[in-house]
Amino acid sequence: MRHFRRCPDLPSWKRLETVDCLFMAATKSLTESARRFYRSYRSGKIRIGHSLVKGFLGLWLGREQDVCLRSGLKLRLDLSKKNQAGIFWYDGDADVPLVWAIRELVPVGGVFIDCGANCGLMGLLACQYRHAQVVFIEPHPRLASSIATNICLNQFESRAELIETAASDTSGEVTFYEDPTGDDGTHSIHADWGAGKKRVLGKVRCETLKEILQRKQLSHIDFLKIDAEGNDLAVLRGLGEYLQPSFTRLLYVEMVRDRGPICSLLASSGYTGFASAPRRGREYVQLQRKSDQGSRVCYFRPLGDGLVSGQNSLWCGKDSSVAAYLMALSAAAKNA
């Protein structure tokens, strides 16, 4: 007969620590299971009830979540905020064409400026995928704090810098308006931006990109992403003489407002434009799978090809190799 010695009782603090670790592990497992289930359901054959499923699963999850995306990027997300909840449920697929452009077009070790960075997803992906030097520009204090946290979570401190400011065509202080519903995609320096009534958050610092570039002593920008919630035209004007393909090589600009003036300004500065064709979420999933398998896919087509206001646009030098590459992808997609 075998005899087993009884393990000595653990001290109370150790028992509490063990219980806490087990609880955290169970919570993390629940979180990842919920995310995997929703993504599988969304990508499956059933095309209805996605919001209901997501709402039901969300009842079992805490508001603040630390997640690791399938790319390996770590994020701390607030599920009460629409944009961050989308990142959580869609595993970082917040803007699939932009993610493709970052992976395909940003040179390794290049300079990436994330203007209107929100929680920092795109700039962080540029750090991760392309080892880029990234400057985050974000005026909202809470979102700026979120960016700082996510930089630290991924240990990108040596390659990332956060500037808490609004970007425009003038400097000084401006009134900043916040969406009270929790939609982080509609905070703006314009009171009339987005749906619903805004509340005044307070005054925030405002700078031009020209001033930031001169202070940073940057020799060029490989990729400039602008998502300034209705202030995109002013941000472009604030570049001054740096708005030329020899310095700012690629731009990704939101064109919900001022589409005509934005197109005119960029075309007159030597750029040619492409826009992401509108697609359903399922179509993006299929394109992603093809891209991950090594196939060439087309997310962008030349501007003017049946495009409507509100679509995001990608701009590069008229005679650049990037323009030739995007044209070739577009032509191949049409002939397929």
C-alpha positions, -999 to 999 in steps of 0.1 A, spaced: 0 0 0 14 33 -11 13 62 13 13 98 2 25 127 23 0 155 27 11 187 11 16 215 36 -11 241 38 -3 271 17 -3 305 34 -34 326 28 -17 351 6 -5 323 -17 -39 307 -19 -54 340 -29 -27 345 -55 -34 310 -69 -71 316 -70 -65 350 -87 -43 333 -114 -69 306 -120 -96 332 -124 -75 353 -148 -68 322 -169 -104 313 -170 -114 348 -180 -88 349 -207 -100 315 -220 -136 327 -221 -126 359 -239 -107 341 -266 -134 315 -270 -160 342 -275 -139 360 -301 -132 327 -320 -168 317 -320 -180 350 -333 -154 352 -361 -163 316 -372 -200 325 -372 -194 357 -391 -174 339 -417 -198 310 -420 -228 303 -442 -253 320 -419 -257 356 -429 -281 369 -403 -280 375 -366 -244 387 -363 -252 416 -340 -274 394 -318 -246 368 -314 -221 395 -306 -244 412 -281 -251 379 -263 -214 370 -261 -206 405 -249 -229 400 -218 -203 376 -204 -172 398 -209 -158 426 -189 -155 462 -202 -117 463 -204 -100 435 -223 -64 427 -230 -62 408 -263 -36 394 -286 -47 396 -323 -39 368 -347 -10 389 -359 5 388 -324 -2 424 -316 -13 431 -281 -40 456 -273 -59 469 -243 -94 476 -255 -125 493 -240 -155 473 -252 -179 502 -244 -163 522 -273 -176 513 -307 -143 514 -326 -124 494 -300 -152 468 -297 -150 463 -335 -112 457 -332 -119 432 -305 -146 412 -324 -131 414 -358 -96 406 -346 -81 439 -358 -98 440 -392 -110 475 -387 -99 487 -421 -88 458 -442 -76 478 -473 -55 500 -451 -39 470 -433 -31 456 -467 -15 489 -478 6 489 -447 18 454 -452 25 458 -489 36 494 -494 54 506 -463 91 499 -467 109 480 -439 121 505 -413 102 533 -430 85 564 -415 48 561 -408 27 589 -394 -6 580 -379 -26 613 -378 -59 608 -360 -46 575 -344 -75 567 -322 -63 537 -300 -32 533 -323 -40 501 -342 -27 511 -376 5 527 -364 11 497 -342 6 473 -371 32 494 -391 56 489 -362 49 452 -361 47 443 -398 73 467 -412 94 477 -382 85 512 -390 94 544 -371 59 556 -361 46 590 -350 12 589 -334 -9 621 -335 -40 621 -313 -58 650 -295 -82 631 -273 -66 626 -239 -82 592 -232 -73 578 -266 -38 592 -263 -34 574 -230 -47 542 -247 -20 546 -274 7 549 -248 -5 518 -230 -6 498 -263 29 510 -272 42 497 -239 23 464 -242 42 456 -274 75 471 -263 76 495 -292 89 524 -272 122 527 -292 103 530 -325 71 549 -316 64 584 -304 31 599 -293 22 635 -298 -10 646 -280 -22 673 -303 -48 680 -330 -35 686 -366 -48 714 -388 -36 743 -410 -31 766 -380 -15 764 -346 -27 773 -311 -56 759 -291 -90 747 -304 -122 735 -289 -125 697 -290 -159 680 -292 -167 645 -280 -194 621 -289 -212 613 -257 -225 579 -270 -191 563 -268 -184 563 -306 -147 571 -306 -148 575 -344 -166 609 -343 -147 630 -318 -136 662 -337 -127 698 -336 -159 704 -356 -191 705 -336 -212 694 -366 -191 663 -374 -210 630 -373 -245 622 -362 -260 635 -330 -251 663 -306 -216 667 -294 -204 678 -260 -174 701 -254 -145 681 -240 -123 713 -236 -94 730 -253 -67 709 -270 -33 719 -285 -33 722 -323 -3 721 -347 4 718 -384 21 688 -397 48 711 -412 57 722 -376 58 687 -364 80 675 -393 104 704 -388 106 698 -350 112 661 -356 137 668 -384 123 641 -406 138 638 -441 107 621 -456 75 603 -449 69 569 -464 33 566 -454 10 593 -439 -24 581 -427 -49 609 -421 -82 603 -403 -90 637 -387 -128 634 -385 -138 661 -409 -106 681 -407 -86 661 -433 -84 690 -459 -69 713 -432 -44 687 -422 -32 684 -458 -29 721 -462 -9 722 -430 18 701 -447 28 732 -468 57 725 -491 60 689 -477 29 679 -497 48 665 -526 56 629 -536 93 634 -532 88 640 -495 54 625 -486 55 593 -507 21 578 -498 -11 592 -482 -42 575 -470 -70 600 -465 -106 599 -454 -128 618 -478 -162 619 -461 -160 657 -462 -144 680 -488 -138 652 -513 -136 676 -543 -111 700 -527 -90 671 -513 -88 655 -548 -79 689 -564 -52 697 -539 -35 663 -541 -37 661 -579 -22 696 -583 6 685 -559 16 656 -582 -3 627 -568 -26 602 -584 -55 587 -564 -69 552 -557 -99 543 -536 -110 512 -518 -140 497 -535 -170 491 -512 -173 455 -502 -192 434 -477 -174 420 -447 -176 384 -462 -159 396 -494 -130 411 -473 -126 378 -455 -123 360 -488 -97 385 -501 -77 382 -469 -76 345 -472 -63 348 -508 -37 374 -498 -25 352 -469 -21 323 -493 1 344 -515 -23 355 -542 -23 390 -556 -55 408 -546 -69 442 -555 -83 465 -527 -79 497 -546 -89 510 -580 -83 544 -597 -103 573 -585 -133 583 -607 -142 547 -615 -177 549 -600 -165 560 -566 -187 580 -541 -179 604 -514 -169 589 -481 -145 563 -494 -110 562 -481 -84 571 -507 -47 561 -513 -25 586 -530 10 582 -545 32 600 -571 18 599 -606 49 582 -621 58 561 -590 63 524 -589 35 522 -564 11 538 -589 22 512 -615 17 484 -591 -18 495 -581 -28 500 -617 -16 465 -625 -36 450 -597 -67 468 -607 -63 457 -644 -58 421 -633 -89 422 -611 -110 435 -640 -98 408 -664 -102 380 -639 
